[in-house]
Amino acid sequence: MTTAAEGAPFDAAALAHMPEVVDQVALARLYGEPLFALPQDLYIPPDALEVFLEAFEGPLDLLLYLIRKQNFNILDIPMLSVTKQYLVYVDQIRKRNLELAAEYLLMAAMLIEIKSRMLLPPKRSADGDEAEDPRAELVRRLLEYEQMKLAAARLNAIPQLGRDFVKANVYIEQSLKPRFPDVSVDDLQSAWRDILKRARLVQHHKISREELSVREHMSIVLRKLQGQRFVAFENLFDTGRGTPVLVVTFIALLELAKETLIDITQAEAFAPIYVRLAYSPT
């Protein structure tokens, strides 16, 4: 603490005995010089150096401070000692801020009530059980408040953006490091399905040469018509042997019709087509 009283007279004898080297005994500094004795005729108002700090957040905070500072057992609070110290503090704030003291006065009344109940003989309940300790409710509130206070302190110790650190912003040119979009599993599955779909459209066929005889199939058609009056046109084709056999069978039918060995008939337009052997008069 540095005390400076500009223009105040000092005792010449006191200044004469001041050492030139500053040590740990100096009371203060005046214009950079050590001060080892207070001036004899320096007037300091009574309230000039009085400092009052509202260091407590409420009555519970003050009570918890008094208990922890003196290492009292919170489950066995000495009500007389705590109440006296609490009332001393309340008396100080009541003189300066009556509105602030109202909440503290309420707790003071509660402490006095608890102390008075402890002086009375304990009353047993109707069931014969011992009466509850008058301090039980106060202890419960103090323990809950202490838990919340410690939790708030732990949360406050966590680094916070804007208070303990700032968010770094780095600008990177797009040309230096391109940013590619992220590919999900669904995107890969969709791409794979498209590949399979294109693969089905592009198929390779191996074509082999098969020699088919028109004359042979003409004989096959004639054998099918033997003993039959009429045979349906589509029944003369073997659909299970592929397109080349169907084409050759159709050419064989045309050759037989050209040589008038078979008759191709139809009762009316769009009616079924039938084939039979040509009629030859004897």
Helices and strands as residue ranges (DSSP letters): H 12-16, E 28-30, E 33-35, H 59-69, H 79-96, H 98-119, H 136-157, H 185-201, H 214-225, E 231-232, G 233-236, G 239-241, H 243-258, E 262-266, E 273-277
